[in-house]
Amino acid sequence: MIKVMFNNTLIAETNNCIAVEGNYYFPLEDVMIKYLGKSDYHTVCPWKGDGSYYNLKAEGKVVENAAWYYPEPKEEAKKIKNYIAFDKKVFNISEE
């Protein structure tokens, strides 16, 4: 089981992560999406495609661009469609 915590708030928990480039990608259904709001920030990865971001809203705090996903990943990254990754500098990500 892999968990994502922000202070004392559980943000995601799953046994179905996909590891890509040192980051865990969590299935959307295992993420507490109520703590995430869409960001206007976007990036481009040469092999994954266009990345979109979420802002974290929990415990009275907002952390911009704390998580990301690829809404239409390129063919090489299709396995992470409908998955979300979290910034390790913001969240405590642990394996149990």
N, C-alpha and C positions, 0 to 999 in steps of 0.2 A: 504494500500500500504506500503510495506517495501522496503527501499532503502539502498544500500551500497555505501558510498562515500569514496574516498581517496582524502583528501584535497578538491579540487573543481571539481574532476572528478567523474562522475557517473559510477559505476562499475556494479551495478545490481539494478533492480527494478521489483517488482512483487506483485501480490495479492495471489500467490500460493506457499508460503513457507511451509516447513515442519519443525516443531520444534523437535529437538532431543537432549537430554542431554544439554539443555541450548543454543544450537546453531540453527540458522536458516539455512536451506538448500534451495537453490534457484534452480528452474528449469534451466537447461542449456540454454534453448532458451531465458531466461530473463537476461542473464549475458553477459556483453560486453567482450566476450572472447578475443578480440584483445588486451586487457590489461594484459592477463595472458599467461605465457609461462611454459611449462612442467618443473618440478623440478625432480632431481634424488632422492629426499628424499621420503621414504616410512615408514609407520607405520602399526601395526597390532592391531586391536580391537578384543577382544574375541567374540563379538556378531555381529559386522558389517563386519569384514573381513579385507582385505588388503587395506590400505589407500594410495592414491597417492596425490601428491601436485603440486601446481602451484606457480610460482614466479610472483609477480606483477611487471609490467613495465609501469609506468605512470609518467607524469610530470618530466621526466628526472631522475627518481629514480627507483631503483630495490629493492624490498623487497622479500627476499627469503622465500619460504614456507608460503606464506600469505593466501592460500586457499587450501582446500582439497576436495577430492571426493573418492568414492568407486566404481571402475570400474565394479567389480563383487561382490556386497555385498552378505553376507550370507542370507539365507532364512528369518531370523528375521528382516533384514534391507532392503529387496527388494524395499520398498517404496522410498528409497533415491537413487536408480539407476538413473543416468543422472541428479543428483543434485549436487550442489557445496556449501560448507560452507566457511565462511570467518573468519579470526582471528580478534576477537573484539579489540585486542590491536593495530591492524594496521588500521582498517577501522572504520568509523563512521556508525553504523547501526541504522536506525531510522524507527519508525512506524508513518505513517501519516493517 
